Amino acid sequence: MKKTFQVPRMVPIKKAAETVALSCYYLRQLIKRQDCEVKFIKSGRKVLINLDSLVEFLNTGENTGVTQNDDIKERIGYNG
Protein backbone atom coordinates (compact mmCIF):
# COMPACT_ATOMS: atom_id res chain seq x y z
CA MET A 1 0.00 0.00 0.00
CA LYS A 2 1.39 3.36 -1.02
CA LYS A 3 1.37 6.23 1.48
CA THR A 4 0.33 9.61 0.20
CA PHE A 5 1.03 12.92 1.82
CA GLN A 6 0.29 16.52 1.03
CA VAL A 7 3.19 18.93 0.64
CA PRO A 8 2.33 22.27 2.28
CA ARG A 9 2.21 25.36 0.09
CA MET A 10 4.88 27.56 1.62
CA VAL A 11 5.13 31.07 0.16
CA PRO A 12 7.06 34.24 1.04
CA ILE A 13 5.24 36.97 2.96
CA LYS A 14 4.88 39.18 -0.11
CA LYS A 15 3.21 36.41 -2.14
CA ALA A 16 0.92 35.49 0.79
CA ALA A 17 -0.08 39.13 1.20
CA GLU A 18 -0.95 39.42 -2.49
CA THR A 19 -2.92 36.16 -2.41
CA VAL A 20 -5.12 37.06 0.58
CA ALA A 21 -5.22 40.84 -0.07
CA LEU A 22 -3.57 41.84 3.21
CA SER A 23 -0.53 43.99 3.83
CA CYS A 24 2.91 42.51 4.38
CA TYR A 25 3.11 44.51 7.61
CA TYR A 26 -0.06 42.86 8.95
CA LEU A 27 1.24 39.37 8.18
CA ARG A 28 4.58 40.11 9.84
CA GLN A 29 2.79 41.35 12.96
CA LEU A 30 0.54 38.29 12.91
CA ILE A 31 3.39 35.80 12.91
CA LYS A 32 5.28 37.70 15.63
CA ARG A 33 2.50 36.95 18.10
CA GLN A 34 3.20 34.08 20.48
CA ASP A 35 -0.32 32.69 20.12
CA CYS A 36 -0.16 32.76 16.32
CA GLU A 37 -2.09 29.90 14.73
CA VAL A 38 -0.60 30.44 11.28
CA LYS A 39 2.20 28.01 10.50
CA PHE A 40 5.43 29.48 9.18
CA ILE A 41 9.15 28.81 9.05
CA LYS A 42 12.16 31.07 9.04
CA SER A 43 15.02 30.31 6.73
CA GLY A 44 17.70 32.86 7.46
CA ARG A 45 16.03 36.22 6.95
CA LYS A 46 13.30 34.79 4.76
CA VAL A 47 9.93 33.85 6.24
CA LEU A 48 7.75 31.30 4.49
CA ILE A 49 4.07 31.12 5.42
CA ASN A 50 1.94 28.01 5.05
CA LEU A 51 -0.74 29.42 2.76
CA ASP A 52 -3.33 26.77 3.67
CA SER A 53 -2.85 27.53 7.37
CA LEU A 54 -3.22 31.28 6.72
CA VAL A 55 -6.43 30.82 4.72
CA GLU A 56 -7.85 28.51 7.40
CA PHE A 57 -6.99 31.07 10.08
CA LEU A 58 -8.71 33.85 8.15
CA ASN A 59 -11.80 31.71 7.46
CA THR A 60 -12.31 30.79 11.10
CA GLY A 61 -12.66 34.45 12.01
CA GLU A 62 -10.16 34.31 14.85
CA ASN A 63 -9.61 37.67 16.49
CA THR A 64 -5.98 38.73 16.26
CA GLY A 65 -6.35 41.05 19.24
CA VAL A 66 -5.40 44.19 17.33
CA THR A 67 -7.73 45.88 14.92
CA GLN A 68 -6.44 48.10 12.19
CA ASN A 69 -8.05 51.14 13.86
CA ASP A 70 -6.39 50.37 17.20
CA ASP A 71 -3.03 50.08 15.45
CA ILE A 72 -3.48 53.45 13.74
CA LYS A 73 -4.64 55.11 16.98
CA GLU A 74 -1.59 53.73 18.78
CA ARG A 75 0.77 55.06 16.10
CA ILE A 76 -0.64 58.59 16.23
CA GLY A 77 -0.94 58.61 20.02
CA TYR A 78 -4.74 58.91 20.16
CA ASN A 79 -6.11 58.56 23.72
CA GLY A 80 -9.83 59.23 23.14
TORMI-187722 format. One record per residue: residue number from 1; x, y, z of N, C-alpha, C in turn. Coordinates in nm, 4 decimals, always signed. Layout:
{pos = NUM nx = X ny = Y nz = Z cax = X cay = Y caz = Z cx = X cy = Y cz = Z}
...
// end
This chain:
{pos = 1 nx = +0.0836 ny = -0.1174 nz = +0.0000 cax = +0.0000 cay = +0.0000 caz = +0.0000 cx = +0.0889 cy = +0.1248 cz = +0.0000}
{pos = 2 nx = +0.0596 ny = +0.2157 nz = -0.0865 cax = +0.1395 cay = +0.3360 caz = -0.1019 cx = +0.0869 cy = +0.4480 cz = -0.0118}
{pos = 3 nx = +0.1766 ny = +0.5101 nz = +0.0633 cax = +0.1371 cay = +0.6228 caz = +0.1478 cx = +0.1372 cy = +0.7500 cz = +0.0647}
{pos = 4 nx = +0.0379 ny = +0.8322 nz = +0.0874 cax = +0.0328 cay = +0.9612 caz = +0.0202 cx = +0.0377 cy = +1.0704 cz = +0.1258}
{pos = 5 nx = +0.0974 ny = +1.1786 nz = +0.0913 cax = +0.1026 cay = +1.2916 caz = +0.1820 cx = +0.0917 cy = +1.4193 cz = +0.1010}
{pos = 6 nx = +0.0477 ny = +1.5230 nz = +0.1687 cax = +0.0290 cay = +1.6519 caz = +0.1034 cx = +0.1448 cy = +1.7442 cz = +0.1414}
{pos = 7 nx = +0.2098 ny = +1.7978 nz = +0.0419 cax = +0.3187 cay = +1.8926 caz = +0.0638 cx = +0.2566 cy = +2.0300 cz = +0.0886}
{pos = 8 nx = +0.2919 ny = +2.0958 nz = +0.1989 cax = +0.2334 cay = +2.2265 caz = +0.2282 cx = +0.2784 cy = +2.3327 cz = +0.1270}
{pos = 9 nx = +0.1879 ny = +2.4244 nz = +0.0994 cax = +0.2211 cay = +2.5355 caz = +0.0091 cx = +0.2841 cy = +2.6466 cz = +0.0923}
{pos = 10 nx = +0.4150 ny = +2.6554 nz = +0.0875 cax = +0.4884 cay = +2.7563 caz = +0.1622 cx = +0.5264 cy = +2.8692 cz = +0.0669}
{pos = 11 nx = +0.4871 ny = +2.9921 nz = +0.1033 cax = +0.5130 cay = +3.1070 caz = +0.0164 cx = +0.5740 cy = +3.2203 cz = +0.0992}
{pos = 12 nx = +0.6511 ny = +3.3074 nz = +0.0340 cax = +0.7062 cay = +3.4242 caz = +0.1042 cx = +0.5942 cy = +3.5185 cz = +0.1482}
{pos = 13 nx = +0.6239 ny = +3.6045 nz = +0.2430 cax = +0.5240 cay = +3.6969 caz = +0.2959 cx = +0.4605 cy = +3.7808 cz = +0.1852}
{pos = 14 nx = +0.5414 ny = +3.8312 nz = +0.0939 cax = +0.4878 cay = +3.9177 caz = -0.0113 cx = +0.3845 cy = +3.8440 cz = -0.0966}
{pos = 15 nx = +0.4132 ny = +3.7211 nz = -0.1336 cax = +0.3206 cay = +3.6410 caz = -0.2143 cx = +0.1935 cy = +3.6092 cz = -0.1352}
{pos = 16 nx = +0.2086 ny = +3.5762 nz = -0.0062 cax = +0.0924 cay = +3.5486 caz = +0.0786 cx = +0.0049 cy = +3.6727 cz = +0.0914}
{pos = 17 nx = +0.0667 ny = +3.7884 nz = +0.1077 cax = -0.0077 cay = +3.9130 caz = +0.1202 cx = -0.0870 cy = +3.9422 cz = -0.0072}
{pos = 18 nx = -0.0254 ny = +3.9206 nz = -0.1216 cax = -0.0953 cay = +3.9418 caz = -0.2491 cx = -0.2113 cy = +3.8437 cz = -0.2648}
{pos = 19 nx = -0.1913 ny = +3.7197 nz = -0.2240 cax = -0.2920 cay = +3.6161 caz = -0.2409 cx = -0.4164 cy = +3.6431 cz = -0.1572}
{pos = 20 nx = -0.3979 ny = +3.6860 nz = -0.0318 cax = -0.5123 cay = +3.7061 caz = +0.0576 cx = -0.5515 cy = +3.8531 cz = +0.0721}
{pos = 21 nx = -0.4905 ny = +3.9405 nz = -0.0046 cax = -0.5217 cay = +4.0841 caz = -0.0074 cx = -0.5047 cy = +4.1497 cz = +0.1304}
{pos = 22 nx = -0.3939 ny = +4.1190 nz = +0.1954 cax = -0.3573 cay = +4.1840 caz = +0.3207 cx = -0.2204 cy = +4.2473 cz = +0.3027}
{pos = 23 nx = -0.1844 ny = +4.3355 nz = +0.3936 cax = -0.0530 cay = +4.3985 caz = +0.3828 cx = +0.0560 cy = +4.3068 cz = +0.4384}
{pos = 24 nx = +0.1761 ny = +4.3257 nz = +0.3886 cax = +0.2914 cay = +4.2512 caz = +0.4384 cx = +0.3135 cy = +4.2828 cz = +0.5860}
{pos = 25 nx = +0.2933 ny = +4.4089 nz = +0.6216 cax = +0.3107 cay = +4.4515 caz = +0.7606 cx = +0.2173 cy = +4.3728 cz = +0.8526}
{pos = 26 nx = +0.0908 ny = +4.3586 nz = +0.8138 cax = -0.0059 cay = +4.2861 caz = +0.8953 cx = +0.0373 cy = +4.1405 cz = +0.9144}
{pos = 27 nx = +0.0819 ny = +4.0768 nz = +0.8079 cax = +0.1241 cay = +3.9371 caz = +0.8180 cx = +0.2470 cy = +3.9226 cz = +0.9072}
{pos = 28 nx = +0.3401 ny = +4.0163 nz = +0.8967 cax = +0.4582 cay = +4.0108 caz = +0.9836 cx = +0.4186 cy = +4.0248 cz = +1.1305}
{pos = 29 nx = +0.3257 ny = +4.1174 nz = +1.1589 cax = +0.2788 cay = +4.1354 caz = +1.2958 cx = +0.2046 cy = +4.0113 cz = +1.3450}
{pos = 30 nx = +0.1299 ny = +3.9485 nz = +1.2560 cax = +0.0539 cay = +3.8288 caz = +1.2909 cx = +0.1456 cy = +3.7142 cz = +1.3327}
{pos = 31 nx = +0.2513 ny = +3.6928 nz = +1.2582 cax = +0.3391 cay = +3.5798 caz = +1.2911 cx = +0.4327 cy = +3.6100 cz = +1.4077}
{pos = 32 nx = +0.4465 ny = +3.7358 nz = +1.4464 cax = +0.5283 cay = +3.7702 caz = +1.5627 cx = +0.4573 cy = +3.7367 cz = +1.6936}
{pos = 33 nx = +0.3268 ny = +3.7245 nz = +1.6883 cax = +0.2497 cay = +3.6948 caz = +1.8097 cx = +0.2816 cy = +3.5546 cz = +1.8597}
{pos = 34 nx = +0.2892 ny = +3.5384 nz = +1.9901 cax = +0.3203 cay = +3.4078 caz = +2.0478 cx = +0.2064 cy = +3.3089 cz = +2.0306}
{pos = 35 nx = +0.0829 ny = +3.3579 nz = +2.0257 cax = -0.0317 cay = +3.2686 caz = +2.0118 cx = -0.0766 cy = +3.2559 cz = +1.8666}
{pos = 36 nx = +0.0145 ny = +3.2810 nz = +1.7752 cax = -0.0157 cay = +3.2756 caz = +1.6325 cx = -0.0525 cy = +3.1328 cz = +1.5905}
{pos = 37 nx = -0.1640 ny = +3.1207 nz = +1.5193 cax = -0.2091 cay = +2.9898 caz = +1.4731 cx = -0.1679 cy = +2.9626 cz = +1.3282}
{pos = 38 nx = -0.1050 ny = +3.0599 nz = +1.2659 cax = -0.0599 cay = +3.0439 caz = +1.1277 cx = +0.0778 cy = +2.9781 cz = +1.1300}
{pos = 39 nx = +0.0928 ny = +2.8726 nz = +1.0536 cax = +0.2199 cay = +2.8006 caz = +1.0501 cx = +0.3166 cy = +2.8717 cz = +0.9560}
{pos = 40 nx = +0.4402 ny = +2.8828 nz = +0.9990 cax = +0.5428 cay = +2.9475 caz = +0.9179 cx = +0.6787 cy = +2.8936 cz = +0.9582}
{pos = 41 nx = +0.7765 ny = +2.9170 nz = +0.8720 cax = +0.9145 cay = +2.8813 caz = +0.9045 cx = +1.0048 cy = +2.9975 cz = +0.8671}
{pos = 42 nx = +1.1157 ny = +3.0065 nz = +0.9361 cax = +1.2160 cay = +3.1073 caz = +0.9040 cx = +1.3363 cy = +3.0359 cz = +0.8472}
{pos = 43 nx = +1.3829 ny = +3.0854 nz = +0.7353 cax = +1.5023 cay = +3.0314 caz = +0.6726 cx = +1.5979 cy = +3.1482 cz = +0.6528}
{pos = 44 nx = +1.6849 ny = +3.1675 nz = +0.7490 cax = +1.7700 cay = +3.2858 caz = +0.7458 cx = +1.6846 cy = +3.4081 cz = +0.7734}
{pos = 45 nx = +1.6857 ny = +3.5028 nz = +0.6824 cax = +1.6029 cay = +3.6220 caz = +0.6952 cx = +1.4674 cy = +3.6057 cz = +0.6285}
{pos = 46 nx = +1.4527 ny = +3.5002 nz = +0.5513 cax = +1.3304 cay = +3.4786 caz = +0.4756 cx = +1.2271 cy = +3.4053 cz = +0.5609}
{pos = 47 nx = +1.1025 ny = +3.4501 nz = +0.5535 cax = +0.9934 cay = +3.3853 caz = +0.6243 cx = +0.8982 cy = +3.3264 cz = +0.5205}
{pos = 48 nx = +0.8688 ny = +3.1978 nz = +0.5373 cax = +0.7750 cay = +3.1298 caz = +0.4487 cx = +0.6496 cy = +3.0947 cz = +0.5280}
{pos = 49 nx = +0.5351 ny = +3.1346 nz = +0.4757 cax = +0.4073 cay = +3.1121 caz = +0.5421 cx = +0.3352 cy = +2.9965 cz = +0.4750}
{pos = 50 nx = +0.2764 ny = +2.9089 nz = +0.5567 cax = +0.1938 cay = +2.8012 caz = +0.5053 cx = +0.0617 cy = +2.8650 cz = +0.4606}
{pos = 51 nx = +0.0407 ny = +2.8724 nz = +0.3309 cax = -0.0744 cay = +2.9418 caz = +0.2756 cx = -0.2058 cy = +2.8770 cz = +0.3181}
{pos = 52 nx = -0.2101 ny = +2.7454 nz = +0.3243 cax = -0.3326 cay = +2.6768 caz = +0.3665 cx = -0.3664 cy = +2.7111 cz = +0.5116}
{pos = 53 nx = -0.2652 ny = +2.7176 nz = +0.5962 cax = -0.2849 cay = +2.7525 caz = +0.7367 cx = -0.3352 cy = +2.8972 cz = +0.7497}
{pos = 54 nx = -0.2808 ny = +2.9869 nz = +0.6698 cax = -0.3222 cay = +3.1275 caz = +0.6721 cx = -0.4683 cy = +3.1408 cz = +0.6299}
{pos = 55 nx = -0.5054 ny = +3.0749 nz = +0.5213 cax = -0.6432 cay = +3.0817 caz = +0.4719 cx = -0.7391 cy = +3.0231 cz = +0.5751}
{pos = 56 nx = -0.7009 ny = +2.9120 nz = +0.6362 cax = -0.7855 cay = +2.8510 caz = +0.7399 cx = -0.8024 cy = +2.9464 cz = +0.8582}
{pos = 57 nx = -0.6938 ny = +3.0108 nz = +0.8987 cax = -0.6987 cay = +3.1072 caz = +1.0085 cx = -0.7934 cy = +3.2219 cz = +0.9754}
{pos = 58 nx = -0.7853 ny = +3.2736 nz = +0.8545 cax = -0.8714 cay = +3.3848 caz = +0.8152 cx = -1.0177 cy = +3.3415 cz = +0.8039}
{pos = 59 nx = -1.0429 ny = +3.2202 nz = +0.7602 cax = -1.1800 cay = +3.1713 caz = +0.7458 cx = -1.2475 cy = +3.1415 cz = +0.8784}
{pos = 60 nx = -1.1713 ny = +3.1104 nz = +0.9808 cax = -1.2313 cay = +3.0793 caz = +1.1103 cx = -1.2727 cy = +3.2053 cz = +1.1845}
{pos = 61 nx = -1.2270 ny = +3.3196 nz = +1.1389 cax = -1.2659 cay = +3.4450 caz = +1.2012 cx = -1.2013 cy = +3.4693 cz = +1.3357}
{pos = 62 nx = -1.0858 ny = +3.4114 nz = +1.3582 cax = -1.0164 cay = +3.4313 caz = +1.4847 cx = -0.9797 cy = +3.5778 cz = +1.5004}
{pos = 63 nx = -0.9960 ny = +3.6287 nz = +1.6197 cax = -0.9613 cay = +3.7667 caz = +1.6494 cx = -0.8119 cy = +3.7743 cz = +1.6765}
{pos = 64 nx = -0.7423 ny = +3.8615 nz = +1.6074 cax = -0.5978 cay = +3.8730 caz = +1.6263 cx = -0.5619 cy = +3.9631 cz = +1.7427}
{pos = 65 nx = -0.6625 ny = +4.0231 nz = +1.8073 cax = -0.6353 cay = +4.1054 caz = +1.9241 cx = -0.6058 cy = +4.2499 cz = +1.8920}
{pos = 66 nx = -0.5690 ny = +4.2810 nz = +1.7717 cax = -0.5404 cay = +4.4187 caz = +1.7325 cx = -0.6176 cy = +4.4482 cz = +1.6051}
{pos = 67 nx = -0.7016 ny = +4.5481 nz = +1.6129 cax = -0.7725 cay = +4.5880 caz = +1.4917 cx = -0.6888 cy = +4.6922 cz = +1.4210}
{pos = 68 nx = -0.7205 ny = +4.7129 nz = +1.2966 cax = -0.6442 cay = +4.8104 caz = +1.2194 cx = -0.6613 cy = +4.9498 cz = +1.2802}
{pos = 69 nx = -0.7819 ny = +4.9823 nz = +1.3267 cax = -0.8049 cay = +5.1138 caz = +1.3861 cx = -0.7254 cy = +5.1321 cz = +1.5140}
{pos = 70 nx = -0.7181 ny = +5.0281 nz = +1.5970 cax = -0.6394 cay = +5.0366 caz = +1.7196 cx = -0.4918 cy = +5.0594 cz = +1.6881}
{pos = 71 nx = -0.4424 ny = +4.9931 nz = +1.5844 cax = -0.3032 cay = +5.0080 caz = +1.5451 cx = -0.2756 cy = +5.1514 cz = +1.5005}
{pos = 72 nx = -0.3655 ny = +5.2072 nz = +1.4228 cax = -0.3485 cay = +5.3453 caz = +1.3743 cx = -0.3548 cy = +5.4425 cz = +1.4914}
{pos = 73 nx = -0.4520 ny = +5.4221 nz = +1.5822 cax = -0.4645 cay = +5.5110 caz = +1.6981 cx = -0.3376 cy = +5.5057 cz = +1.7829}
{pos = 74 nx = -0.2803 ny = +5.3874 nz = +1.7983 cax = -0.1586 cay = +5.3728 caz = +1.8780 cx = -0.0426 cy = +5.4479 cz = +1.8130}
{pos = 75 nx = -0.0330 ny = +5.4395 nz = +1.6794 cax = +0.0772 cay = +5.5055 caz = +1.6096 cx = +0.0701 cy = +5.6574 cz = +1.6190}
{pos = 76 nx = -0.0524 ny = +5.7129 nz = +1.6186 cax = -0.0637 cay = +5.8587 caz = +1.6226 cx = -0.0791 cy = +5.9117 cz = +1.7645}
{pos = 77 nx = -0.0870 ny = +5.8196 nz = +1.8631 cax = -0.0944 cay = +5.8612 caz = +2.0024 cx = -0.2325 cy = +5.9075 cz = +2.0450}
{pos = 78 nx = -0.3362 ny = +5.8541 nz = +1.9851 cax = -0.4743 cay = +5.8909 caz = +2.0165 cx = -0.5172 cy = +5.8273 cz = +2.1480}
{pos = 79 nx = -0.5702 ny = +5.9068 nz = +2.2413 cax = -0.6105 cay = +5.8562 caz = +2.3717 cx = -0.7607 cy = +5.8557 cz = +2.3919}
{pos = 80 nx = -0.8383 ny = +5.9050 nz = +2.2985 cax = -0.9833 cay = +5.9227 caz = +2.3145 cx = -1.0570 cy = +5.7997 cz = +2.3017}
// end
